[in-house]
Amino acid sequence: MNTLGIDIGGANLKIASDKGFEIIYFPMWKMASKLKEKLEEMARNYGAERAGVVITAELSDVFRNKEEGIKFVANICKEVFGEVYFLDIYGNISKEIKDPRIFSASNWVASVKFLLSEGFRDFLFVDMGSTTTDLIPVSDRILSGLTDFERLKRRELIYFGVLRTPTFYVLRSFENARLCPEYFSIMADVFRVTGDITEAEYSCETPDGRGRSVEECMRRIARTVCCDLEELGEEKVRKIAFNAKKAMIRTLSREIRRKVREYNLKNVIACGIGEFLVESSCSCLKLSKLYGEASKLFPAFAMLKLVEKL
C-alpha cells in the first residue's frame, strides 16, 4: 500500500513518499476551504491510500482555537485517505484523536522519534524552515518542552525562518537607523540578494505582491529604512542583506551553544530549508548528507518512515 508522510502547516504542505518529495505553499489562513481538494490531488498523484500526518496548522487564525484547527485537519485527512495515522506530542501514533490539543504542533516529534529509531543519541536537533526554527535537546529521549509556549520560554522554538520572517525582526538597525516595523521586506528577499536561494525557492508571497527578482527584492529591502533603491543604492542594500544574514547566524549560533552547554550534548543535527544557515552557525551533521532532499521536509519524511514500520 502506497503511503504518504504529510506535515500540514500554517503556510506549507510538505509531502513525502517513496516516489519523491514536495513542499507546496498553502497559506491555511486563506485556503483552508481547499485543503480537501489539495490532499485528494496529492493522494491521486502518488497513488496513496494511507497517510501519516503531523499537524502544525492549528494556530492559523482561520480557526477559533487549536482544538478546532486539529479537528478540521484530522477530519479532512480521514475523508481523503482510507487509512490515516496521527502523531501526538508524546510520540504516540494513533488513528483517533481523543484529545486534540496533544496533537498540536507535533511535527518535530516525528523527526526526533525517527532519529532515535535510527540509533542517534545525545544530540541537539535543529530544524530551520520558512517560518520557525526548532532546537530540540535529546539524550536517549526528548528533553525539550512539549508545547510551543513552553519551547518559546525555553528558547527551543525561535520564531524566525528563511522565508517569511520580516527583515526588521532579524536586523534591528542599519547605520544607526532603526529598521521600520512595517511589512516591507522578508528574509526571502534577503537571501535572494545574498544568493542563498533561487527565485523558485522564494516560494511564499512577496510583501508587496510584486516579483521575486533580485532587483525587486532589493527594492523591498530599501524600504525597510524608508528609502527607495535609487536613493539608497545597491551597495548599501546588499550590505543590509548581508548584515541581516549575519544577525540570523549570530542568533542561531548563540542559542545552539546555549542548548548544547545546558544539556552537555555531543552533536548537532541539522535539517530544513535553512540547513545552510545552521551549518554556518556551528559544527553539525547535515541530514541532507544522509537523506538527500528529504532533509528539507524532514518531519513529513520521518512520519512516512514511522508509519511504514507499523
C-alpha positions in Angstrom: 0.0 0.0 0.0 1.5 3.4 -1.0 1.9 5.7 1.9 2.4 9.5 2.3 4.0 11.3 5.1 2.4 14.7 5.4 3.3 17.8 7.5 0.3 20.1 7.4 1.4 23.6 8.5 0.0 27.0 8.6 1.9 28.1 5.4 3.0 24.9 3.7 2.0 21.3 2.9 5.0 19.0 3.0 4.6 15.7 1.2 7.0 12.7 1.5 6.7 9.4 -0.3 8.9 6.7 -1.6 8.4 8.3 -5.1 9.6 11.8 -4.1 9.0 14.9 -2.0 7.1 18.2 -2.4 6.8 21.4 -0.4 3.6 23.3 -1.5 3.0 26.8 -0.4 -0.5 26.6 1.1 -1.5 29.6 3.3 -4.1 28.0 5.5 -5.5 31.3 6.6 -6.6 31.8 3.0 -7.0 28.3 1.6 -8.4 26.1 4.4 -11.6 25.5 2.3 -9.4 23.9 -0.4 -7.4 21.6 1.9 -9.5 18.5 1.0 -9.2 19.2 -2.7 -5.4 19.6 -2.4 -5.0 16.4 -0.4 -7.2 14.5 -2.8 -4.9 15.7 -5.6 -1.8 14.5 -3.7 -3.4 11.1 -3.0 -4.1 10.7 -6.7 -0.7 11.9 -7.8 1.1 9.5 -5.5 -1.4 6.7 -5.7 -1.6 6.7 -1.9 -4.4 5.2 0.2 -2.6 5.5 3.6 -1.0 8.6 5.3 0.9 9.5 8.4 0.1 13.1 9.4 1.6 15.7 11.7 -0.2 19.0 12.2 1.1 22.5 12.8 -1.7 24.4 11.1 -4.0 24.6 14.2 -2.7 28.1 15.2 -3.7 29.6 11.9 -6.2 32.4 12.6 -8.8 30.9 10.3 -9.6 28.7 13.3 -11.1 29.9 16.5 -8.7 27.8 18.6 -6.3 25.0 18.3 -8.9 22.3 19.0 -11.0 23.5 16.1 -7.9 23.5 13.9 -6.8 20.0 14.8 -10.3 18.6 14.3 -10.7 20.3 11.0 -7.5 19.0 9.5 -7.9 15.5 11.0 -11.4 15.1 9.7 -10.4 16.1 6.2 -7.5 13.6 6.3 -9.9 10.8 7.3 -12.2 11.7 4.4 -9.3 11.6 1.9 -7.3 8.5 3.0 -8.6 5.1 3.7 -6.1 4.7 6.5 -4.6 7.6 8.4 -2.3 7.9 11.4 -1.6 11.0 13.6 1.2 11.7 16.0 0.9 13.4 19.4 3.4 15.4 21.3 4.3 12.3 23.5 5.3 10.3 20.4 2.2 8.1 20.2 0.9 7.2 16.8 -2.9 6.8 16.7 -5.8 6.6 14.2 -8.0 8.5 16.5 -7.7 11.9 18.1 -9.4 11.9 21.5 -7.6 15.0 22.9 -6.9 17.4 20.0 -4.6 19.6 22.0 -1.9 16.9 22.4 -1.7 16.6 18.6 -0.9 20.3 18.2 2.5 21.2 16.7 3.9 17.7 16.8 5.9 17.7 13.6 9.3 17.9 15.4 8.4 14.9 17.5 8.2 12.8 14.3 11.7 13.8 13.4 13.2 13.1 16.7 11.3 9.8 17.2 12.6 8.6 13.8 16.2 9.6 14.5 16.0 7.8 17.9 14.8 4.7 16.0 17.8 5.0 13.7 20.2 4.8 16.6 21.0 8.5 17.1 21.6 9.6 20.7 22.9 12.7 22.6 22.2 15.5 20.1 20.6 18.8 19.6 18.2 18.6 16.7 17.9 21.9 14.7 15.2 22.2 12.0 15.1 25.6 10.3 12.2 26.1 8.0 10.5 29.0 6.2 9.0 30.5 9.4 10.4 28.9 12.6 13.4 27.1 13.9 13.2 24.2 16.4 16.1 23.4 18.8 15.3 20.1 20.4 17.7 18.6 23.0 17.8 14.8 23.0 19.7 12.2 25.1 18.1 8.8 24.7 14.8 10.7 24.9 13.3 14.1 24.2 14.4 16.7 26.8 12.6 19.8 25.4 9.3 21.3 26.4 6.4 19.8 24.6 4.2 22.7 23.8 5.1 25.7 21.6 4.6 28.0 24.6 7.0 26.0 26.8 9.5 25.8 24.0 9.3 29.5 23.3 10.0 30.2 27.0 13.0 27.8 27.0 14.4 29.1 23.7 13.7 25.8 22.0 11.5 27.4 19.5 12.9 30.5 17.7 10.3 32.3 15.7 12.3 33.1 12.6 13.0 31.3 9.4 14.5 31.5 5.9 11.5 33.0 4.0 8.6 34.5 5.8 10.2 36.4 8.7 10.1 40.2 8.4 13.6 41.6 7.9 13.2 44.1 10.8 12.7 41.3 13.2 16.2 39.9 12.5 18.2 43.1 11.8 17.3 46.0 14.2 19.3 48.8 12.7 21.5 50.0 9.8 23.8 53.0 10.0 22.1 53.9 13.3 18.7 54.0 11.7 16.2 51.5 13.2 14.6 49.3 10.5 10.9 50.2 10.2 8.5 47.7 11.8 6.4 47.5 8.6 5.8 44.6 6.4 8.2 46.0 3.7 10.6 43.1 3.3 11.1 39.5 4.5 14.1 37.2 4.8 13.3 35.6 1.4 14.3 39.0 -0.1 17.5 39.0 2.0 18.5 35.5 0.8 17.8 36.3 -2.8 20.1 39.2 -2.6 22.8 37.3 -0.8 22.5 34.5 -3.4 21.5 31.8 -0.9 18.1 30.9 -2.5 16.8 30.9 -6.1 13.7 32.6 -7.4 11.9 29.2 -7.4 12.9 28.7 -3.7 11.2 32.0 -2.8 8.0 30.0 -2.5 5.9 32.3 -0.4 4.1 35.5 -1.3 6.1 38.7 -1.6 5.2 41.6 0.8 4.3 44.0 -2.0 2.7 41.4 -4.3 5.4 42.0 -6.9 8.0 39.6 -8.3 11.0 37.7 -6.9 13.9 39.0 -9.0 17.0 40.3 -7.2 16.1 43.9 -8.2 12.6 43.6 -6.8 13.9 42.1 -3.6 16.4 45.0 -3.3 13.6 47.5 -3.7 11.7 45.9 -0.8 14.8 45.9 1.4 15.5 49.6 0.7 12.0 50.4 2.1 12.9 49.0 5.5 15.0 52.2 6.1 12.4 54.5 4.4 14.3 54.6 1.1 13.8 53.6 -2.5 16.6 51.7 -4.3 17.7 54.8 -6.3 18.1 56.8 -3.1 19.9 54.1 -1.0 21.9 52.4 -3.8 22.6 48.8 -4.5 25.7 48.6 -2.4 24.0 49.7 0.8 21.0 47.4 0.1 23.4 44.5 -0.3 25.0 45.5 3.0 21.7 45.4 4.7 21.0 41.9 3.3 24.4 40.5 4.4 24.0 42.2 7.8 20.6 40.5 8.3 22.1 37.2 7.3 25.0 37.6 9.8 22.5 38.6 12.5 20.5 35.5 12.0 23.6 33.4 12.1 24.7 35.1 15.3 21.4 34.4 17.0 21.4 30.7 15.8 25.0 30.2 17.0 24.3 31.7 20.4 21.1 29.7 21.0 22.7 26.5 19.8 25.7 26.9 22.0 23.3 27.6 25.0 21.4 24.4 24.5 24.5 22.3 23.9 26.0 23.5 27.1 22.8 23.3 29.1 22.4 19.6 28.3 26.1 18.7 27.7 25.3 17.3 24.2 27.9 15.9 21.9 26.4 16.6 18.4 24.2 19.0 16.5 21.9 17.5 13.7 20.6 20.0 11.2 17.8 19.9 8.6 15.2 22.1 6.9 15.5 24.6 4.1 17.7 26.6 6.4 20.2 23.8 6.9 22.8 26.0 5.2 22.4 28.6 7.9 22.7 26.1 10.7 25.9 24.8 9.1 27.2 28.4 9.2 26.4 28.7 12.8 28.0 25.6 14.3 29.7 22.3 13.5 26.8 19.9 12.6 25.7 16.8 10.8 23.5 17.8 7.9 20.7 15.3 7.3 20.9 16.1 3.6 24.1 14.1 3.6 22.2 11.0 4.8 18.7 11.6 3.4 19.1 14.0 0.5 16.2 16.3 -0.4 14.1 14.7 2.4 16.1 16.9 4.8 14.0 19.9 3.6 10.8 18.4 4.9 12.2 16.0 7.5 9.1 15.7 9.7 7.0 14.5 6.7 9.7 12.1 5.7 10.1 10.9 9.3 6.3 10.3 9.6 6.4 8.4 6.4 9.1 6.0 7.7 7.4 5.7 11.1 4.1 4.6 9.5 5.8 2.2 7.1 7.2 0.4 10.2 3.7 -0.2 11.7 
